[in-house]
Amino acid sequence: MRISFVSRPLAALTLAALLCGCTSRSQVFEGYADDQLWTAMVATARTPEYDDWKITENEVFVDETGRRVEIYRVLRRTLVSPYADARRETAEWRFQVALSADEGTPMIDFTARQAAVPAHVWTEADRYFAQMRTLLGPPATRASTAEAPPTESTAESTAEPTPEPTAEASNAPVEPAPAQTAPAIEPLPE
């Protein structure tokens, strides 16, 4: 069988479209309200954080009714490695982040709107989800929300009186509060 010159580019484009279509990744966020997730989604889209890239463009379209955020982003960096010349790199991202519910469980869907290597899209999605989790903090557990804190009258009757601070105590060094650690990142299902 002979393929004509005109059909070769068409066949190549069709094959490229099949191999490099839109790629997506989803993550479940249990323990958070939809409004908390929506606020974190928008904040993460508007103020992204990258360790090794500089953001030159960050356009964000927010669809409140559809609970969807469209993002166009251009990143640049100069990659310097030993025994090699410095190399300037540019990355361009077009993606959508949408809030959905799977059987009542809130889920965030990250979808690339461009042809890209799936592993690169997954890395960008994981970075986005990690920044969201940092903004959200640890989820409220049901056991801690079910227990009511003691009321003032109960606390006053059971608490022992504390002595008044003296002048010597005010000059004592103050111990810093223990530092909070970032929440652990959950491994994503493949």
N, C-alpha and C positions, 0 to 999 in steps of 0.2 A: 504494500500500500504506500502510496506516495502522498505526502502532506504538502500542499501548496504553500507558497511564501506568505500569502495573506492569512491562512488559517493558523500558522505557527504562533504569531503574536497573540491571537485569540485563545489558542490552547494554553499558552503560557500564562495569560491573565486569568483564565478560568482556574488553572491549577493553583496559582498564587492565592486567589480568592478562597479556594477551598481549604488550603493549608494555613492561611494567616487571617482568618476571620476575626470577629470580635471575641475577645477572651474575657471571662468573668471569674470572679471569686466572691464567695459569700462567707459571712461569719455571724454566728448567733451571739446576741448580747443579752443573756439572762440576768435578771435582777435590776434592770434599768427601765424607767418609764419611757414611753415614746417621745415625750417632750424633751427629756434629758438627752436622748440619743439624737434627736433632731438638732438641738442646740450644739452638741458636740460635733455633729457632721458639718454644720455650716461654719463653725469656728475653725475646724481643721482645714476645711477647704479655703477659707479666707486667709489664714495665717499658717501656711505649711512650714515645717521645720526639716531641713536637710543638713546632714553632717558634712557631706563632701560635694555639694552642688550649690551654686548661687542661682537664685530665682530672678530671671530677667523679666518674665511676664507671668501674671497669674490672674486670669479672667474667670470670674465665678458667676454663674447664673443660678439663682435659687427659685425653685418652683414650690411655694408653700403648700398649695393644694394637693399636688401630686407627691409631696415629700421626696423630692428628687433634686439633686445638685449636679449641674453640668460644669465641668472644669476644663479650661484650656491653660496649659502651663508650658513655659519654655525655661529650660535649665542649662547652665553652662558651667564648665570647669576646665582647669588645666591639669592634666594627669601627668605627674612626674614620677618616673620609676628609675631605679638604678640602671646604669649602663644603657640608657635609651634617651632619645630626645624627648623633650616635653611635647605633649600632644593635647591640643585643644579639642574638647568634646562638647557637643550640644545634644540635648535630649528634648523632645517635644512630646507632650502628653495631651491626649483628649480622652477624658473619661467621664463616666456618670456614676454617681453614688446615690442609691435609692434605699429608702426605709420600707421594709415590708414585714409582714408577719406570717410565719409558717406555723400553723396550728396554734396561734396565740403567742408564740415565742417571737420576740422582736429580732429581726435579721437585717443586716446591711448587705446590699448587693453592690459590688464594685465591678463595673463593666468598662473595658477599654473600647473607645470609639474609633480605633485605628487598627491597621494591620501591625502587629507587634509579636515578638517572641513571647510565648506564654509565660516562660519563667521570669522574664523582665516585668510583665504585668503583675504576676503574683508577688514579686518583690515590692513593687510600688503599692499594691493593695495591702500587703502586710505592714509596710511603713505607715500607711494611712490609718489602718486599724490600730496599730500600736500608739500612734499619736492621739487617737480618739480615746483609747483606754487610759492614757496618761491624764487627759483632761477630765474624764469621768471619775477617776479614782475607783476604789474598790466598791463593788455593789453592796447595797444594804441587804443583809441576810434577813430572812423571814423571822428567825428566832429572836434576833435583836430588836426588830420592829414590833414583835408581839408583846415583848416585855415592856411594861410601862415604867418610866422612871419614877422614883419616889416623889411624892408631892412635898411641898415646902413644909407643911405641918408635920408630916411623917419624918422628914429629914431632920427637922429641928428637935423633935422629941427623942430620936434615937442617937443623934450625934452628941459627942462629948464636947464640952466648951473648949475652945482653943484660946491659949493665952495671947494677950495683946503683944504685938511686936515691940521690941525695945530698940533703943538707939544702937546698941551693939549688934543686934540682929540685922539692922538695915545696912550696916557696913560689911557684912559677910558676903563673900562672893556667891553669885547666883549660879546654880548648876543649869546648863542649857538643857532644853527638852530633847529627848532622843529624836534623831532625824527620821523622817518617814521615808520608807523605801517605795519605789515604784511598783505597781502591781505586776505580778508575773504574767508574762505573755503566754497565752495558751497555744499549743501547737494546733495548726489548722489541719482539717481532714484533707486528704489528697483525693 
